[in-house]
């Protein structure tokens, strides 16, 4: 019997200043804060984990990408919040930018589409557990605040997303939301 194929992948998250500002909802950042954010980006890239997962039940071009930042990044963001709301928000958005940039570097379609969240199967859940990640099926979330789990390669958006029936951006219409 075959089992989950796990392949570490090396994302190449490039810091896109305009994308970061878009996520922040800002048009500029003070220079000293930008220097601190740049140092954090460099440090946090080393705390990024990414795997291509192919379950035994998957077809030849099916699989999933799992990317997350370690708990240490969450602690660093909390330190930012302790400095003040503005600092905390910038560091929070930096972590989001990093994990999304990593995912986009491996699944380029995510630059133009939402990042669908599929329901993980038993093999993927076992792998998550082996990485000290806990899946909350009610929330559709991991115990890591900055994480992405999505099909790799890209196989559609809302039609493969477990949150399509509650997402305000869903394109599936009212048939799913009933």
Helices and strands as residue ranges (DSSP letters): E 5-8, H 17-24, H 31-45, E 48-54, E 64-69, H 71-83, H 85-106, G 108-111, H 122-130, E 135-136, E 141-142, E 147-151, G 158-160, H 174-177
